[in-house]
Amino acid sequence: MYKLLECRPDSYQAWYQQGNDLYSQGDYGAALASYNRALEYYPQDYWATYRRGVVLEAMGNYQDAIDSYDRAATIKPDNYWAWYEQGCIYLEELNQYYQAIACFEQVLIYYPQDYWAVYRTGEAWRKLAEYDKAIACYNRALELRPRDFWSYYRQGEARQQSGELELALESYNLALAIKPNDYWAWYHQGEILQQLGKFTAAIESYDRALALDVDSAQVWYQHACCYAALDNFNWAVTSLEKAIELEPQKYLKLAVSEPIWQEFGKRPGFIALIASKQRKYNYLSE
């Protein structure tokens, strides 16, 4: 305890400051105790109530943290952080998306131009599969930050998940214009092109993804499937072998079960590949 607290144990300010110091040192339990003592003397103080929520969140006590943030918001309804932090917990930790949206909407009452509250509202709607509402939020976020990679990328995801594949491609292209070395945007672009039957273009996107992560088994496998769809036996088998080497059990199973490989399964080279990998990895087909 600080000497100040030894002399004045009823000092709100000293307990509050000690809570801040202990939190910055990572001593969350002691910080929480200090904020609780501060609130004994000044129970309506916004900052001690809010900081108490911050500590509880850091400790993983999410519901208690929400209660503390909610109390802070009651004390000072127009304060951004109490509403915003509640919303983030509901969104990212508790998967309670309607509650998250309600909190972010409170933020936007007082700060209608806040990018993060708009963007995260879109995230909550996307996770609820309310794709039109999510896309509207991402569009609003892009009005606030016109060259925002994440809003274009999530817009692409929402459009892809809702089946608007051509529009999703447009969104991923805009994301990649901002961040050309993003693995996931190239991968999802490849997925869509593959779904659309544009196998050569899909391979080009998968090549870009592999240039960023050469050990991605899922990309090697889809790469192989595209070559198989083009009846390019040599490249299909080469890519399939890479996928199997990276994740043997998963991709051996797919190689003997997925329809794309049925015709290849009659060819000696393919039969020999699968047999050798099954022996190498002690794979038993189900």
N, C-alpha and C positions, 0 to 999 in steps of 0.2 A: 504494500500500500504506500502511496505517496505521503510525504510528511504533511501535505495539505490536508489529506483525509484523516490523518491522525489528530490534527488540530481541529478540523471542522468536518466531522463525519456526516453532517447534515447538508453538505455543500453539493447542490445539484450539479453545478458546473464542473466540479472536480471529478465526480463520479462519471459524468458524461465524457469528459476528456480522457479519463482513464480507460473507459470503454473503447474510445477511438484508438488509443495507443495499443491496447492489448489486441484489438482486432488487427491492426497493422502488423503486429508481431506473430499473428497466427494463433493466438491463445483465445479461441472462440468461447470456451466455457467461461473463462474469467471475464471476458468482454461482455458476455450476456449477463452475468451477475452484476457487473458494473452498471449496465444500462437499466437493469431492473431496479437497482438502488436509486439511480437518478430519477426514475419514474415514480418511486415512492414519494419523492419530495415535489415532483412537478408532473403529475400524471397526465396533463394535457399537452405535454411538450411534443411537438411534431417530430423534431429531429431525433430525440432519443427513441421514440416509438418506431420511426423509420429505420434507424440504425440497428435497432433490435431485430427487425425483420431481415436486414442484410446478414447479420450474424447467424440467425436461424436458417436462412437459405444456404449459407456457406457450410453449415453443419448437416445439411440434408434434411432438416425438419421442415418440409415444404408446407404442410398445412398450418403449422404454427407461424411460419414466416408470412403466409398469406393473411392470417388473422392479424398479425402485427401491421402489415402494410395496409390492410383494410381499416384498421384503427387509425393509422396515420392519415389515410385519405378522408376519414370522417372528421378528423381535426382540421385538416387543410385540404378541402376537396379539389382545389385548383392546382395542386402540386403534381407535376408530371410524374415523378419517379415512383411514388407509391402505387399509382395505377399501372404504370408501365411494368414495373418489376412483378407485380401480381400476374399481369398478363403473360409475361415470359415464363413464369413457373407453370401456369395452367397449360401453356402451349407446349413447352419443351420437357417438362418433368412429369406432369400429371395427365397429359393427353386429354384434357378437358377443354375442348376447342370452343364451345359456345361461351364458357366462362371467360376464356382468353379474349374472345371478340368483344364481350361486354366491357372488359377492362380497357382494351385499346380504344374502344369507342369513347370511353370517358376521357382518355388522353386527348382524343381528337376534338372533343368539345372545346377544350381550352387551347389546344395547339393544332389547329386543323392542317397546318403545313408540315407536320412532323413526318418525315420519310419513314422512320423505323416503325412507328405505330401503323402506318398505312401498309407497309410491306408485310409486317407480321400478321396483320388482319388477313391479308391475302394468303399467307401460309396456313392460317387456321381454316379458312374456307377451303383451301386445296385439300387439306387433310380430311375434311368432311365430305370430299368429293363434290363440293358445290363449285364447279369449275368456272362457270360464268362469273360468279361473284369474286372468285379468286383473281381471274384475269382482269376484271374491272379494277381491283385493288392494285395489281401490278402496273396497269396502265396509268393509274393515278400516281403511283410511286415514280414512274418514268417521267411524268410531268414535273415532279420535284427534283429528280436526278436523271436527266435525259440520257446519259451514257452509263447506266447502271447495269453491270454484268448480271447481278443476281436476279434483278427483276425480269430481264429478258430470259434468263435460264429457267427460272421457275414458271414463267409464262409458257415456255416451251414444254416443260413437264406437264403443266395443267392441260395444255392443248393435246399433248400426246396421250395423256390418261383419258381424255374425253373423246379421243378418236379423231380429232381434227389434225390429221397427220401433216398435210401440206402447210397449214398455219404453224404447226409446231416446228417444222423445218425452218420456216422464216424466222421464228424466234431464236432458235439455236444458232442460225447464221448471224443474227444481230449480236448475240452473246459472244460468238467467236470473233466477230470483228473487233470487239473490245478486248477480249482475252483469248488470243488465238492458240494458246497452249493448254487449254483446259481439257483434260482427259475425258471427263464425263459428258461434256457437250459433244465431242467427237463420237463417243460411244453411242449416245442416244440418237445422234444424227444417223449413224450407221444402222441402228435398229430400225428406224423409220424407213430409210431407203430400202432396207431388206424387206420389210413388210409390204412396201409398194412394188416389190419385184424389180427394183433398180439395183441389181446385184453388183454390177461393176462400180457404180457410184458408192454403194455401201462398202465395198472392199476398200475403196480409196479413203473413206472416213475411218474405217477400222485400222487402216495403215497409219493414219495420223494418230489414232489412240495408242497403237502399239509403239510408235516412236516415243511416246510419253511414258508408257509402262509396258515394257517388252515381256514382263512376266504375268500379264493378265490372261489367265486361262479362259475366261468367258469371252474375251475378244478373239483369241485364237480359234475358239470353237465356232463362233458366229462367222468369222473369216472363212473357216473350212466349209461351213454350210452354204455360204454364198458361192464358193467355187464349185461345190457339189451341184448347186442349182444350175450353174453354167456348164455342168458336165466336164469340168476341168479336173480330171482325176489326179494328176500329179500334185497340183497345188492344194487340192482338197485334202489329200492324204498327208501332205507335209504339214499343213496347219492343224489338222486333227491330231497328228502325232505330238505336236508341241502342246496342245491343250491337255492331252492325256499325260504327258510327262509332268505337267504342272499340277494337275488334280486327277490322279489315275482312276480312283473309284467312280467319281462323278461322270467323267467323260467316256470311260469305257462303257459304263451302263448306257449312256446316251448313244454311243456309236453302234451298239447292238440292238437298240430299241426304237430309235426315232425313224420315222418313215423316210426321211431324206437320204438315209444310208442303205435302204433296202436293195436298190439296184447295184450299188457299189459292193454290197455283201456277196455278190455272185462272182466278183473278180478275184483272181488269185492273189494279186498284190494286197488288196484290202484284207482278205482272209488271213494272209500271212502276218500283216501288221497287227491285227486284233489278237491273233493267237500268241504272238511274241509278247505283246504287252500284258495279256492275261497271265502268261507264265511269269513274267518279270514281277508283276504286282500281286500275284496269288489271287487274282480276281475270279470270283465265281458268279456267273450270271444268275439272276433270280428267275 
